[in-house]
Amino acid sequence: MLKDYLRLHFIVLLWGFTAILGKLISVPPVELVFWRTLLATTGLGLLLTLKKQSVRIPLGQAVRLLSVGSLVAVHWITFFLAARLSSVSVCLAGMATLALWTSLLEPLLLWRRIRGYEVFLGLLTMVGLYLVSQAEFDQLLGLAVAILSAGLSALFSVLNVKLVKQHSPLRLTFYEMMGACLSIVLFFPVYSLYFTEGAGLHLALVSWDWLWLLMLAGVCTVYAFSASIELMKRLSAFVINLTTNLEPVYGIVLAVLIFGSEEKMSLGFYLGTLVILFSVLIHPVLDQWNQRRQRPVTVV
């Protein structure tokens, strides 16, 4: 059990490392996500082959999964863009609003009742964001893009709630990564014409880019995802959700260790981030309390 817990924290550490890798790789965010999704699709395809799992699904379901994959592409592009418009720490502070976005989108898309404690935690998150924005006003654009990216991630997660019941997680992710890659390929002509200032696509990888990219696609995507699925068989959803919420903490600590003074923020930033992280970490605790409270009492 201890080995499983340590492995879970290592996986979350890898997810916290993705923003750092995105900043280290020289290619622009759109080209970066193309490479990541292409390599992830290839890796997941090999993994499915090794596990002797078929990739065949009905056409209508395939189109649905590929469409959700395009949403993943936009989420990752805005995520890496936020890390470059600001610092990694500010990007991860914005991404920590994922729980707030989820609490807003789930009642709308899944017809779930609004929970009072989620409204309170949402207001608390807004206070934290205000403190961060006031402390790092010069990085406000990066923070706004990161918050948008968190919203897209939450939308993707809510849509996957229904899809994951119909497909195995590996097959589902394979199609979504393929959809993300294909959507970027289709976007390339427009992107090259209107968003590159005449420079065209920048797909060439230089120096250490290949190493960072292989770590991003192979270790932080394919390995981390498949390992997390395996742990879901033995660890409770509560433990996994609570640990996953530590991703911004690990990411910010790693950013300070790797980039040094470039990632050192003001006191207001850390106070605001602590407020956001408190609301994120307490959310699964309150969720579990709410589930226990709603369970019927058995009279013997």
C-alpha positions as CSV (number, residue, x, y, z in Angstrom):
1,M,0.0,0.0,0.0
2,L,2.9,2.4,0.8
3,K,4.4,1.6,-2.6
4,D,1.1,2.6,-4.3
5,Y,0.9,5.8,-2.3
6,L,4.5,6.8,-3.2
7,R,3.9,5.9,-6.9
8,L,0.8,8.0,-7.0
9,H,2.7,11.0,-5.6
10,F,5.4,10.4,-8.2
11,I,2.8,10.5,-11.0
12,V,1.3,13.8,-9.6
13,L,4.9,15.1,-9.5
14,L,5.3,14.2,-13.2
15,W,2.0,16.1,-14.0
16,G,3.3,19.1,-12.1
17,F,6.5,19.0,-14.2
18,T,4.6,19.4,-17.6
19,A,4.5,23.2,-17.4
20,I,8.2,23.3,-16.8
21,L,8.9,21.0,-19.8
22,G,6.6,23.2,-21.9
23,K,8.7,26.2,-21.1
24,L,12.0,24.4,-21.8
25,I,10.9,23.2,-25.3
26,S,11.7,25.8,-27.9
27,V,8.9,25.3,-30.4
28,P,5.7,27.4,-30.0
29,P,2.7,26.1,-28.1
30,V,0.7,24.9,-31.1
31,E,3.6,23.0,-32.6
32,L,4.5,21.7,-29.2
33,V,1.0,20.2,-28.6
34,F,1.1,18.7,-32.1
35,W,4.3,16.8,-31.2
36,R,3.0,15.8,-27.8
37,T,-0.3,14.4,-29.1
38,L,1.4,12.7,-32.1
39,L,3.9,10.9,-29.8
40,A,1.2,10.2,-27.2
41,T,-1.1,8.6,-29.8
42,T,1.8,6.4,-31.0
43,G,2.7,5.4,-27.5
44,L,-0.9,4.6,-26.5
45,G,-1.3,2.6,-29.8
46,L,1.7,0.5,-28.9
47,L,0.4,0.0,-25.3
48,L,-3.0,-1.1,-26.6
49,T,-1.2,-3.6,-29.0
50,L,0.9,-5.0,-26.2
51,K,-2.2,-5.4,-24.0
52,K,-4.0,-7.0,-27.0
53,Q,-6.9,-4.5,-26.8
54,S,-8.8,-3.7,-30.0
55,V,-9.0,-0.1,-31.1
56,R,-12.2,-0.7,-33.2
57,I,-15.3,1.2,-32.0
58,P,-18.5,2.3,-33.9
59,L,-18.0,5.3,-36.2
60,G,-20.4,7.6,-34.3
61,Q,-18.6,7.0,-31.0
62,A,-15.2,7.4,-32.7
63,V,-16.3,10.8,-34.0
64,R,-17.5,11.8,-30.6
65,L,-14.1,10.9,-29.0
66,L,-12.1,12.6,-31.7
67,S,-14.2,15.8,-31.2
68,V,-13.5,15.8,-27.4
69,G,-9.8,15.4,-28.4
70,S,-9.9,18.7,-30.2
71,L,-11.0,20.3,-26.9
72,V,-7.9,18.7,-25.2
73,A,-5.7,20.3,-27.9
74,V,-7.1,23.8,-27.2
75,H,-6.6,23.1,-23.4
76,W,-3.0,22.1,-23.8
77,I,-2.2,25.0,-26.2
78,T,-3.6,27.6,-23.8
79,F,-1.8,25.8,-20.9
80,F,1.6,26.1,-22.5
81,L,0.9,29.6,-23.8
82,A,0.0,30.7,-20.2
83,A,3.4,29.3,-19.0
84,R,5.2,31.4,-21.6
85,L,3.1,34.6,-21.1
86,S,3.8,34.5,-17.4
87,S,5.8,32.3,-15.1
88,V,5.3,28.6,-14.4
89,S,4.1,29.5,-10.9
90,V,1.4,32.0,-12.1
91,C,0.3,29.5,-14.7
92,L,-0.2,26.7,-12.1
93,A,-2.0,29.1,-9.7
94,G,-4.5,29.8,-12.5
95,M,-4.8,26.0,-13.3
96,A,-5.6,25.4,-9.6
97,T,-9.1,26.8,-10.4
98,L,-10.0,23.5,-12.1
99,A,-12.1,22.5,-9.1
100,L,-14.0,25.8,-9.2
101,W,-14.7,25.3,-12.9
102,T,-15.8,21.7,-12.4
103,S,-18.3,22.7,-9.6
104,L,-19.8,25.2,-12.0
105,L,-20.0,23.0,-15.1
106,E,-21.2,19.7,-13.5
107,P,-24.6,21.1,-12.4
108,L,-25.1,22.6,-15.9
109,L,-24.0,19.6,-18.0
110,L,-24.8,16.7,-15.7
111,W,-28.0,18.1,-14.2
112,R,-26.5,17.8,-10.7
113,R,-27.8,19.8,-7.7
114,I,-25.6,22.8,-6.7
115,R,-23.8,22.1,-3.4
116,G,-23.6,24.9,-0.8
117,Y,-20.0,24.1,0.2
118,E,-18.9,24.3,-3.5
119,V,-20.3,27.8,-3.7
120,F,-18.4,28.8,-0.6
121,L,-15.2,27.2,-2.0
122,G,-15.7,29.0,-5.3
123,L,-15.9,32.3,-3.5
124,L,-12.8,31.5,-1.6
125,T,-11.0,30.7,-4.8
126,M,-12.0,34.1,-6.2
127,V,-10.5,35.7,-3.2
128,G,-7.2,33.8,-3.8
129,L,-7.3,34.8,-7.5
130,Y,-7.8,38.5,-6.6
131,L,-4.7,38.3,-4.3
132,V,-2.6,36.6,-7.0
133,S,-3.7,39.1,-9.7
134,Q,-3.0,42.1,-7.5
135,A,0.4,40.7,-6.5
136,E,1.5,39.8,-10.0
137,F,-0.3,42.5,-12.1
138,D,2.3,42.4,-14.8
139,Q,1.5,38.7,-15.4
140,L,-2.2,39.2,-15.6
141,L,-2.6,38.0,-19.2
142,G,-0.8,34.7,-18.4
143,L,-3.0,34.2,-15.4
144,A,-6.2,34.8,-17.4
145,V,-5.1,32.3,-20.1
146,A,-4.3,29.7,-17.4
147,I,-7.8,30.2,-15.9
148,L,-9.3,29.7,-19.4
149,S,-7.2,26.6,-19.8
150,A,-8.5,25.3,-16.4
151,G,-12.0,25.9,-17.6
152,L,-11.4,23.9,-20.8
153,S,-9.8,21.1,-18.8
154,A,-12.9,21.0,-16.5
155,L,-15.2,20.8,-19.5
156,F,-13.2,18.0,-21.0
157,S,-13.3,16.1,-17.6
158,V,-17.1,16.6,-17.3
159,L,-17.7,15.3,-20.8
160,N,-15.5,12.3,-20.1
161,V,-17.6,11.3,-17.1
162,K,-20.1,9.7,-19.5
163,L,-17.6,8.5,-22.1
164,V,-15.4,6.6,-19.7
165,K,-18.4,4.4,-18.9
166,Q,-18.6,3.3,-22.5
167,H,-14.9,2.7,-23.3
168,S,-11.8,1.4,-21.6
169,P,-9.7,4.4,-20.4
170,L,-6.7,3.5,-22.7
171,R,-8.9,3.2,-25.8
172,L,-10.7,6.4,-24.9
173,T,-7.4,8.4,-24.4
174,F,-6.0,6.9,-27.6
175,Y,-8.9,8.4,-29.7
176,E,-8.8,11.7,-27.8
177,M,-5.1,12.1,-28.4
178,M,-5.6,11.2,-32.0
179,G,-8.4,13.8,-32.2
180,A,-6.2,16.4,-30.6
181,C,-3.4,15.7,-33.1
182,L,-5.7,15.7,-36.2
183,S,-7.5,18.9,-35.1
184,I,-4.1,20.7,-34.9
185,V,-3.1,19.4,-38.4
186,L,-6.4,20.8,-39.8
187,F,-5.7,24.1,-38.0
188,F,-2.1,24.4,-39.3
189,P,-3.0,26.2,-42.6
190,V,-5.0,28.9,-40.8
191,Y,-2.4,29.1,-38.0
192,S,0.5,29.4,-40.4
193,L,-1.3,32.1,-42.4
194,Y,-2.7,34.3,-39.7
195,F,-0.8,33.6,-36.4
196,T,2.9,33.2,-37.2
197,E,3.5,36.7,-38.7
198,G,4.6,35.1,-42.0
199,A,7.3,32.9,-40.3
200,G,5.3,29.7,-41.0
201,L,5.3,26.6,-38.9
202,H,8.1,26.0,-36.5
203,L,8.2,22.2,-36.2
204,A,12.0,21.7,-36.1
205,L,13.3,20.5,-32.7
206,V,16.7,21.6,-31.6
207,S,19.2,20.8,-28.9
208,W,17.5,19.3,-25.9
209,D,14.0,19.6,-27.3
210,W,13.8,15.9,-28.3
211,L,14.6,14.8,-24.7
212,W,12.1,17.2,-23.1
213,L,9.5,16.2,-25.6
214,L,10.0,12.5,-25.1
215,M,9.7,13.0,-21.3
216,L,6.5,15.1,-21.9
217,A,4.8,12.6,-24.2
218,G,6.2,9.3,-23.0
219,V,6.7,9.8,-19.3
220,C,4.3,12.6,-18.3
221,T,1.5,11.5,-20.6
222,V,1.6,7.8,-21.6
223,Y,3.3,6.3,-18.5
224,A,1.6,8.6,-16.0
225,F,-1.8,8.0,-17.4
226,S,-1.5,4.2,-17.7
227,A,0.1,4.0,-14.2
228,S,-2.7,6.1,-12.7
229,I,-5.3,3.8,-14.2
230,E,-3.6,0.8,-12.6
231,L,-3.6,2.5,-9.2
232,M,-7.3,3.2,-9.5
233,K,-7.9,-0.5,-9.1
234,R,-6.4,-0.4,-5.6
235,L,-6.7,3.1,-4.2
236,S,-9.9,4.9,-3.4
237,A,-11.2,7.8,-5.6
238,F,-10.9,10.1,-2.5
239,V,-7.1,9.4,-2.1
240,I,-6.5,9.8,-5.8
241,N,-8.4,13.1,-6.1
242,L,-6.8,14.5,-2.9
243,T,-3.3,13.6,-4.1
244,T,-3.9,14.9,-7.6
245,N,-4.9,18.3,-6.2
246,L,-1.3,18.6,-5.0
247,E,-0.1,19.0,-8.7
248,P,0.2,22.8,-8.5
249,V,2.1,22.6,-5.2
250,Y,4.7,20.2,-6.7
251,G,4.9,22.2,-9.9
252,I,5.5,25.5,-8.2
253,V,8.2,24.0,-5.9
254,L,9.9,22.4,-8.9
255,A,9.7,25.7,-10.9
256,V,11.5,27.5,-8.0
257,L,14.2,24.8,-7.8
258,I,14.8,24.7,-11.6
259,F,14.4,28.4,-12.6
260,G,15.5,30.0,-9.4
261,S,14.9,33.8,-9.0
262,E,12.8,33.9,-12.2
263,E,10.1,32.0,-10.3
264,K,10.3,33.8,-7.0
265,M,7.1,35.7,-6.4
266,S,5.8,38.3,-4.0
267,L,4.2,37.5,-0.6
268,G,0.8,38.4,-2.0
269,F,1.1,35.7,-4.7
270,Y,1.9,33.0,-2.2
271,L,-0.9,34.1,0.1
272,G,-3.4,34.0,-2.8
273,T,-2.1,30.6,-4.0
274,L,-2.4,29.2,-0.5
275,V,-6.1,30.3,-0.4
276,I,-6.7,28.7,-3.8
277,L,-4.9,25.5,-2.8
278,F,-6.8,25.3,0.5
279,S,-10.1,25.4,-1.3
280,V,-8.8,22.7,-3.8
281,L,-7.5,20.3,-1.1
282,I,-10.5,20.7,1.2
283,H,-13.0,20.0,-1.7
284,P,-12.6,16.1,-1.8
285,V,-12.8,16.0,2.0
286,L,-16.1,17.9,1.9
287,D,-17.3,15.7,-1.0
288,Q,-16.7,12.5,1.0
289,W,-18.4,14.0,4.1
290,N,-21.4,14.9,1.9
291,Q,-21.6,11.4,0.5
292,R,-21.5,9.8,3.9
293,R,-24.2,12.2,5.1
294,Q,-26.5,11.2,2.3
295,R,-26.1,7.5,2.8
296,P,-29.3,5.9,4.2
297,V,-28.9,4.7,7.8
298,T,-29.4,1.0,8.2
299,V,-31.5,0.0,11.2
300,V,-30.7,-3.5,12.6
